[in-house]
Structures are given as structure tokens and as C-alpha cells.
């Protein structure tokens, strides 16, 4: 998957067009910097570039508009931990048992798997991770042991946006760590994550860097600064609007630092959410059905764009079926490296599809599985399987909202997708851990289309208790 050297634009050519490169950075290497911006639980329709009319995200929208926006991009899981594991290794996380969200008693990514940071570090990149980890708490599973030269963030799946005595204590998985040492922070965490990343860029601008930027915004708890809340006084989604505004401000801090250091032109930025918007953070996935945790489109189809002015013509959309698993392969490709392993990648490089070297879709078929649920997408068709409930079949081209079940009308199509699902599953292992009865109950309610009646309208105590358990993960 080696990217042809001819694709790189030389510093002299960029200078001729008025783009001044850094004297040291581009002159010494044509390798681009790479930043993965992975936000948390953002709704499919909750940025301006994705169609939002009420949430403000000017910095993110500017990047998206100047880049390539993907209309049919998916993460490999509908919850945080497994989705992040897939991105980190470029392979379906079910292959090594990381199928469900881990609790703190379980380990993280299989130690036999190479991470994107491992590979890019070997390629000469300085590597850093910021924000939420959620990929293993033990010493062998932490960022600095998985290929990252620098880490500033927390190990748990979530935490408060403000410092507090309960979470910010040495030895807790919620506390902020600099590398593997306990540290403290002041102010609002989303802002600090932007500041720390900009600081890292300034200190490491002389050679290519890879940054995995994973703020916990806009995951619960719904916490924002008083100043940001005041900007959206009276807004029906006030907390989310304020948190999104802060997230956008942090992105602006990073982008402005790249501009200041003359690095933006030759920095490849991926922007996406780790899964669909959640049921409890005021997010919107419209026009998609479902939300975080289930196999409807709202669980795994995400806002996604790539920004790389030196290579990608901006102002375009791309409709091909694509996956967050492709981030690994694309990054290795643009770094000019060859990836060899006895564990082949499931993702592919998106570059040839965006530059016109290849036609068609990056993927003919995608798969999902999480304990009681599984799904596959092939062409316009989507099949969902849920234990105790059976199968559903939808044509997304005709019915993106997944309301018209075609399993009786098109049995041959259903059978073909069942077979491909079984073939894919034959190469997987059983999950090393599951999430328990709470998630299972909610799974059945959602896929029976009973969620709103049982939980929202009836305020079923059992259902609400299960959701609180889930929200606490």
C-alpha cells in the first residue's frame, strides 16, 4: 500500500503558490504530519458541516469544507472502547476479543497487536496521545507501552470536565496523567486538551509527528463553563451547544498552532466520532435511526472528513462505503511505509480512491458484532441480527431510516447476507468480556422498536436503572 512518491507536492512548488513551508520541517522530509481527531459520542447531525442548524462549530466546519467529507463512513463498533481498538490497530477488534466495552477488571488491546503508533514510530514519527484512552488500564496496556512517546489524558472511559477531589487522586483511572505520572489541571478539560496538543506541536515541529487527539467531549457528564453556557442561554440543547462550542474552540487552538508553524498544508487530519450520539447527551443522529450502542445506522455511521491541503482538493464529498479501520492503512500509506504482518489489516488506504487512482468503494462489505447484536452492510443492503429477535433486512438507498423490514420480501438477499456474516464470524474469537444484563435488556428494547415506549414515555424504573448503569461505564 505504498503511496507513490510522485503524489507529494514539493516545498518549492508550494512556495511558488504562496504557501511558505517551515525552513526545517518540509525541507528535511516530505512525510506529512498526521492527526486523528476522535471526538466522543457526537451525533451524526451535530456539526454544521453535517447539517446542524442549531449547534455552532465554525472551526470544525471550516476544516471540513476545505477537506473531503464522507457521507457513508462507519466506525467498527457502536460503543467507545471497541471502536477505539479498531482504529488503533486497523483490524476488526473482534478478531482479538475486544468486542465490548471493558470494565477496569479487564485488559485492553491484545499485546500481540501492533498499534498505529507502533508502526508510525518505526517510520520516524514522534507519537502522542491526548485525552481519553479506554484501551486498558494495566501498565502493559497504557499509551506509553503501546507506541506513544507522550501521553496527556486519562485511562478511563469518561470523567468530569473539571478537576475534583474524587477523580483527581493519584492511582485512579480517571485522573489526568502526563505519560505515566499523576498530574493536575486547571480550568476546563476540553480547553486544556487543545492547549497541551498545541504545546506538543510547537515542541516537535522539526520532524513528522502523529497525534491521536481524543477529547471526552461531548460524552456525559453534561458539563460546560458558565461563560459558554451563557452564550447559549435559552437554547433547547444548551449544555450540548456549550460543550460543542468548547470542542470547536479546542480544534481551533490546534489548527491555529499548525498555521503558526507553517504545518497545516502538510498535515493530514482525520475527524470523526467514536460512535453515534448517545441517548443521554442531547445529541441528534437524524435522519438516522438509533443511537450509540445499537446496530441501526445511528449507532455506527458517523460524521467524518479528511483535511490535507497538500494532497486533497477541498470542497468535495465522497460517497464510497468506508470505515474507521481505514485510518490505519491510510496513515501508513501517506507515511510512505509498507505494512507487513501475519495479521493483515481489514482497513484499506483511502488515498487512491480520493485521488482517482481507484474507482468503486473502499469496501464491498462491512461487519459489526457486539455480544447479542451483529450486522452487515453490502451495497445498499443492511442486515441486523439480534439474539432472541432474529433478523432484519433494510435497503438503505430506499429507506435510510431502517423502518421497512424486507426479510420476507427478499429472502434470497437475506440468506446471502447471513452466509457472508457466518463466514466473517468464522475468523473471530469469542469476546473476552461482555457488558452484562443491562446492555442486553436495552439492546432488545431498541431493536424491537420499544425503546421509546418502555423507557422514554413510560419511564420504566427497570429500564432507567439499566440506562444509568450503561451511562456509568
N, C-alpha and C positions, 0 to 999 in steps of 0.2 A: 504494500500500500504506500510505496514511496512517492511523495509528491515531486513532480518534475521540477528541477531547479529553474527551468525557464519561466515558471509561473511567478517567481519572486520579482518584485519591481526593485530596481537598483536605487540606491540613495541618490545617484546623480540624476536619474530621471525624475525622482520626486522633487529634487531641488529645482529642476527646470520648470516644474509646475507650481513652484512657490511653497512647497512643504519642506521646512527646514528640519532635517534629522539631527539628532544629537551627534556631536563630533565623535564620541566614543562608541555609543551603542550600536548604531547601524553600520558604521564603517567597519566594525570588527566582526559583525555577524548579521546574516540576513534572517536568522531564525526569529520568528515573531514571539513576543510575549503572549501568554495565554492566561485568561481569567475566566473561571467558571463562576457566574453569579447564580447561586441556587437559593431562591427565597423559599419561605416556609408556609405552606397551606394557603397560597394565594389563589383566588378564584380565577376561573378561565376568562371572565369578562371584567376583571377588576383593575385593568390599566387602560389608559387612553388608547394605546395602540391596539388593544384587544377589544375595544368598543365601549369602554366605560364612559358614561356621561357625567357621573357624579363624584368619582374619585380622581384626584389630581396627581399626576405623575410626570411632570414635564421633562425631567432629565432622562428618565427611562424611555419615554415616548420619543425623545429626540434621537437616542441611540437606536431604537427600533426602526424609526423612519429612515435613518441613514444606513440601516443594515438590511438583512434579509429576514422577513417574518415568515414563520412556518405556520400553516393552517391545520396540519394534520400530524402534530408531534405529540408523542406519548412518553410518559415515564414507565419504567418496568414494574412499578408497584404503586398501589393507591394509598400507601402509608409511608411514613418518613424513613425509617431505618432501612428496609429492603430497597426502597428507591435509591437511597444514597449509596448502598452497597453496589447496586448495578452500575451506577455512574462511576464509582471508584475503580471497578475492575473491567468494565466494558463487556461483561458477561451476565447472562441471566443469573441472578443471585440464588435462584432455586437450585442451581447446579451444585452449590456448596452449602445448602441447608439454611441459608439466611432468607427465609420465606416470610417471616412475620416480624413485627416489632420486638426487639429484645428487651427484657427487663434487666435489671442490674445484676441478676444472678447468672446471666448467660454471657457467653463470649461474643466476639464480633466477627469480622470477616476472617474466613479460613486463612491461617498463616501461610498456606501454600499458594495463595493467590497473590499475584503481583498487582500493585495499585498503579494508577495513572501517575502518581507522584514517584513511585519507584522507577518507572520507565523514563519519565522526563528528567529525573535527576541524573540517571545514567547518560542521558543525552546532553548534559551540560547545563541544565536549568537549575536555578535556585528555586526551591519549592516552599510554599507557605499555605497554611490553612487558618481561616479565621471563622469564629462563630461556633455554631452547633456541630457536634461530632456525631453522636448517637450510633457509633460503629464499634463499640467495645470499650469497656472501662478499665480492664486489666492492663498492666504495663506493656505487655507484648502487643496490645491491640490499639494503643493510643497513636495519635498522629505522628509523633516523632519516631515511633517504631515502624511506621508504615510508609516511609519515604519522604516525610515532610521535614525540611530543615528548621522550620519555625512554626509555632502554633500559638495563637492567642484566642482563647474561647473556652467552651465548657464541654464536658463529656456527655451530659445527659440529653434527653430528648426535648427538654424545654426548661425554662426558668423565667424569673421575673426580669423585667427590663430595667429595674432599679436595684441598686445594692441593698441587701437586707441581711440581718444577723442570722436568719435561719439557713439561707443558702450559701452565703459568702463566709464559709468557715473552712479552714484547711482540712482536706480529706474528703469533702463532699463532692459528688459528681456534678453538682450544679454550679460549683464555684468557678470563677474565672481562673484560668491557668495561662501562664506565659511559658511556653514549652511545657515542662512537667512540674513547674513550680507554682504554688498558690500565689495569686496576686489579687489586687483590688482594683476597682474602677469607680470613677465619679460620673455623675450625670446620667444620661440615657444611653442604654447599651447599644442601640442601633447606631447612634451617632459615634460612639466610641469605636465600633467596628469599622466604620468608614475612616475615622481618623487613624487608627492603627494600620489599616491597609495602605493608606496614603503615605504614612511614615515608612512602611516597608518598601514601597515603590521608590521613594527618594533614596533609601539606603542601598538599594540593589539594582539600580538603573544601568549599571555598566555591563551587565550580561543578561541573557534571557532569563525571565522568571515565569513560574507557573503559580498562580494564586487560585485556591479554592475558597471562595468567599461565600459563607453560608450563614447569613444572619438568621436569628429565630423569628424575625418579622415575616409574616403577620400572624404567627401562631399565637394561641392563647398563652397567658392571660392578656385580656384586652387592656393594655396599659399604654398611656401616652403622656407626654409632658403637658402641663397646664397651658403653655403657650400654644402648642399645636392643637389642643382641644378647643381653645378659644377661637382659632381660625375657622373651625367648622361648627360653631355654635348653632344649634338648631338642625344640623344635618341628620337625616334619619339613620345614617350609619356613622355616627360621629367618631366613635373610637377607632373603627377601621380606617376611616378617612384620615384621621390624625396619624395613625401608625403608618399608613401608606405614604403620607407626606414625608414622614421622617425617613422611611426607607428610601424614598426618592432622593431626599437630601443627601443621604449617605452615598448613594450611587453617584450623585453629582460631585461629592468630595473626591471620590476615586477617579472619576473621569477628568476632573479639573487638574488633578495631580499628573495624570498621564499627559494632558495637554501641556502643562507647565514644563514637563521633562521631555517634550517632543517625542512621546512614545505612543500616542493614541493611534497614529496611522498604521503602525506595525504591531498592534496588539489585537489579538483575536479574543473577542468577548462572547461568551455564551450566556444567555439569560433565560432562566426558566424557573418554574416552581417544582418542588419535590413531589407534589401530587395535587389533586384538585382542592378547591376551597373546602373548608371544614363546615360541619353543621353548626358550630358554636362560635364562629369568629366574624359573623356578619357578612361573609363573602358571598359572591354570586358566581355561579357556573353557567348561567343562561347563555345560549339556548340549550345547553346540555342537560341531560337528566343525571341525577345522582350527585354525589359529593365524595370527599375523602373517605376511603375505607371500603368502597364497593366497586363493582366491576362495570357499572354504567360509565358512559364517556366522561361524566363529571368527576369521576374518581381518578382518571389517569390521562385524559387529554389536557394538555397544559399550554399556557402562553409560552412561546419560545421564539427567540431570534438569535442571529449571529451578526456580529459587527466587526468588520476588518477592512477598513478603507483601502489598505494597500493591495487587497486582493479581490474583495467582493463589491460589486456595484450595488449601491444602496437604492432604497426606494422600491424594493421588489418584494413579492411574496412567493413562497414556494409551497406547492400543494402535495408533494410526494409524501408517502407514508414513511415516517421517520421516528426515531426513538432516542431517548436519553442515553442509551447504550452506545450511540454513535459518537458521543463526545470524546470518549477514549480514543477510538480509531482515528477520528478527525484530528485530534491533538497530536497523536504520534505522526500522522501524515504530514501536517504542516511543520512539524519539527524536523522533517527530513529523515526520519528514522524508519528502520524496518522492525516490525514486531514479530518475533518468533517465540513460540511456546508450544508445549504439548497440550495446552489448554487454549484452543482457538477462541478468538473474540466472537461474540454474537452481534456486536455493532459493526458498522461499516463507516468508512470515511465519507462525509457528505460533500467534500470539496469537488470531486469530479461531477457530481450532479448539479452543483451550483455554478460551476464554470462552463458547463455544457459538454464536457468530455464524455459524460454518460447520460443516456436517456432512461426513462422509466422511473420506478420507485426504488429508493434505497432498500426497502423491504417488501417482499411479496406477502409476508405474513408476520404477525406479531402475536405473542402469547403472554398470558398473565396467570398466576396461580397464587392464592394465599389461603392456605388451610381449607376452609369449607367452600371456597369460591375459585372458579377458574374461568378464563375467557380466551378467545382468539379472534383475530381480525384478519380477513383475507379479502382483498379487493374492497368492494362496498359492503361486504357481509361481516357481521359481528355475531359470535355465538357466546352465550353465557351459560355456565353450568354451576349450579348450587346444590350441595348435598341436601337431601330431603325434598328439594323442589324440582329437580330435573333441569331441563334445558330451555333456553330462549334463543330465538334467532331474529336478527334485525337486518334490514338493508339501510345503511346509514346515509346513502345518497338520497334515498326517498324519504327516510324517516330518522333524521339525526336525533330526535328526541326519544328514540327507543320506546315507542308506545305500541307499535304494530308487530305483534309476535307472528313470525312466518313459519314456525316449526311444523305446523300441519299443512300449510300451503306448499312448502318446498322441502319435502322430506329428503330428497337426494342431496340437496345442498347441506342440510343439517348433518346427514351421515358422513359426507366428505369432510366436514369440519371436525366432527367427532374423531374421525380416523387420524387427521393431522394432529389434533390435540393429544391423542393417545401416543402417537409416535414421538412427539416432543417430550411428553412426560416420561417416556421410557429412558431418557437420558438424564433424568433428575434423581435426586435423593430425597428421602423423606425430610420434612422440616426438622431442624434440630430443636426447635421450640415452637410453641403456638401461643395464642393470646388469651385463651380461656373462654368460658361460657359467655361472658359479657359481649364480646365481639361476635360470637356465634349467634346470639339472640338478635342483635341488631342487624346482622347480615341477613337473616331470614325475613325480618320485618321489611327491610329495604327492598329486597328482591321479590317480595310478594306484593309490592306497592302498598304496603300497610303502614309504612313509617309515619306518614303524616297523621293518619287516623289514630294510631296507637300511642304515638309519642307527643306530637305537637298539639293536636286538638284535645285528646283525652287526658293528657298529662299523666300518663300511666306511671305510677310510682316505681314499678319494677323497671320499666324502660328508662326512666330518668336516672335511676340508680346505675343502670348499665352504662348509660352515656357518660355519667360522671366518672365512672371507673376508666372508661376509654380516654376521656379528656385528661386524666391524670397521668397518662403514660408519657 
